[in-house]
């Protein structure tokens, strides 16, 4: 084992030790924290979530961020309930910032965890699969930004795909940091206006239409770019064929 590998191993051990200490400290400080978060996330009890956060008074922001981080580390629990609660409690702008920071931290920790445990196995799978090898070439911060920018996308799946790819830690963090903002903003705003439907029904309608147009346009543009690449490849193959003949 080289000095570099030993250094990386020490960093990973320290990371996991800190994570375990943090999770244990949460349990000691709030014994019912994990059971309550599980119940609220699986039931989708919005009013219960809001009341639970309010019970912490001035600490509500911190507790909300911890919940969001834990949910995104786990990967399979929905985060929409906490994003909506943040919008109701802290306002659309404040709720967006709280959710954005917390979710970004959560998916970064989850990425580090998945890559540390499964990266070596993923390399073998990627090398054996032509499809995965092709997909892996698109593992850039731009690709991760687009993946994270889609509202209500499964965070755990996107994180797993990133962990299996060749994307660097820097590009992954940058892509998540940028992409999470528009997706979280949409989730917080829509969730807030759904809860406050009587006051914001018009805005909610306009927002949903704008979201559909923007993301529909991005999807159409992406398909056009993919089609152009295919056409260029066909043209290049035809030219190569003519040159050989």
N, C-alpha and C positions, 0 to 999 in steps of 0.2 A: 504494500500500500504506500503510495507516494505521500509526500508532505502535504500536497494540495488536497488529496483525498481525505487525509486525516483531519485537515482544517475544516473541510466541508462537512465531514461526519460530526465534528464537534459542534458546528453551527446548527446542524439538524437536531442533534440531541438537546442542545440548549433551547431551541425553538419549541420542541415538543414538551420539554420540562416546563417552560414558561406558560405554554398553553394549558397544560394540566393544572398548574398552580392557579391560573386565572379561573378556570372552570370550577375548581374546588373552592376558591375564595367566594365565587358567586353563590355556590351552594351554602357555604357557611353563613354568608351575610343574609341570603334570602332562601331559606330551606325549601319553600314551595315553588321556587322560581321555575325549575325545569318542568315540573308536573303542570303548572299553570300555563306555561308557554305551549306545551304540547296540547293541552285541552283547548286553548284559545285558537291555535293555528289549525287544528283538525276540525273544530266545530265551526270556525268562521264567525264566532260571536263578536261582532263589532262593538256593540255597546259594552260588553264585558271587558274587551281590550281597552277601550277608552277609560272605563271606570278603574281598571287595574293600574293603568299608567297614572291616572289622576291621584291615586292613593299614595303615590310617592312624592307628591308635592313638587318642591324645587328640584328633586332628583329625577323627575319624570323623563327629561331629555336623555340623561345618562342611561337610565334603565331601558328606555326605548332603543337606544343605540346598541346596548348589550344584547337585547332580544334579537334585533335585526342581524347583528354579527353572528350570533349563535345559529340562527336559522340559515344563514348563507353558508356557514361552515358545514352544517349538516347536509345541505344541498337539496333534500327532497321535500322539505316543508315549505308551504307557500308563504311568501313575504307580503302579499298584497294587503292582508289584514292589518299589518303593522304600518304599512305605508299610508293607508287610508286613515288610521287612527292618528298618525303624525300630522296629517293635513288638517284634521278636525281640531286637534289640541294646539298645534303650534302655527296654524295658518298654512296656506299653500306654499309660500316662499320658505318659511322656517321648516315646515315639514319636509320639503324637497331637499333642503340642505342636510337635515338630520338623516334622512333615509339614504341620500346619495353617499355621504361619508361612511355610514355604517355598512351599507351593502357592498361598497367598494372594498372596505377592510375585510369583510367577511369572505368575499369571493377570492381575494388575494391569499388569505390564510388557507382556504379550502384548496386552492390551486397548489400551493406549496406542499400541503399534506398529500394530495393525490399524486403529484409528480414524484415526491420522495418515496412513496410506497410502490407505485406502479410504473415508474418511468422505464426501468430496464426491460420489463415485460412488454411495455408498449413499443419500445424500439424494435423488438423482434417481430411483433405483429405488423408494424408499419413496413419493415423491410420485406416481409413476405407478401404483402398485399399491394398490388399495383394501384388499386383505387385509393387506399390510404396514403400511399406514397405520393400520389398526385395531389390529394387534398392537402397533404402536409406542406407542399410548396406554397400554399396560400396562407400559411400561419404567420401573419404579419399583424402589426398593431392596427392597421386599417381594417383587416378582416375581423379582428376581435372587437374593434369599435362598432362595426356594423352589427355583429352578433349581439353585443350588449345593448345596442340602441333600440332593439325591438321590445316594446312594452309587453309585460306578462310572459316573456320567454322563460323557459325552465332554467334557472340559474345553475343547478347541479349538472345538467347535461352540457351546457356551454363550458362550464369549468372543466368537466371531464374531457371534452374534446380538446380543449386547450392543453390540458396536462398530457394528453396522448400525442400531441403535435410537437413540432420542433420550435415553437415560438419561445423566444427568450423571456426571462422574468421581466426585464425592462419593458419589452413590447407588450407583454400581457398586462402589466400594471398600467401602462399608458393607455392601452385600448379600453380597459375597464374604467379607468378614471374619466375618460372622455365619453365613452358610450353609455355609461350608467346615468349620466346627467339627464339626457332627453327622455330615456325610458322611465326613470324614477319620477321625473317631473310630470309626465303623462299619467302615471299611475296615481300619484298623489292628488293631482288636480281632478281627475275623473272620479276617484274614490271620494274625495271631499265633496264634490258636487252631487254625487249620488246620494250621500248621506244628507246633504243639505238641498235636496231636490226642489223643495218649494221655493227656496230663495235663488237658486242658480240653475233652473231648468233651461233657460235660454242659453246661458254660457256653456252648459254641458252639451247641448245640441251642437253648438258652433264648434266646440273643441273636438267632439267626436267626428264631425265632418272634416275638419282641418287635419286631424290625425289620419283619417282614411285617405285623404288626398295626398298628404305628404308621404306616408309610408307606401301607399299604392304607387305613387310616382317613383319612389326609390326602388321598389321591387321591379317596376317596368324598366327602369334605367339599367338595373343590374342584369336583367334578362337580355336586354339589347346588347350590353357589353359582352356577355357570354356568347351571344349569337355571332357578334363580330369576330370574336376570337376563333370560333369554329370555322367561320367563312374564310378568315385569313389563313388558317391552318390548311383548309382544303385547297385554297389557291396556291399556297406554298408547295403542297404535295403534288399538285398538278404540274407546277413549273419544274419540280425535281424530276417528275416522270417524263416530261417533254425533253429535259436536258439529257437524260439517260438514253432516250430513244434516238 
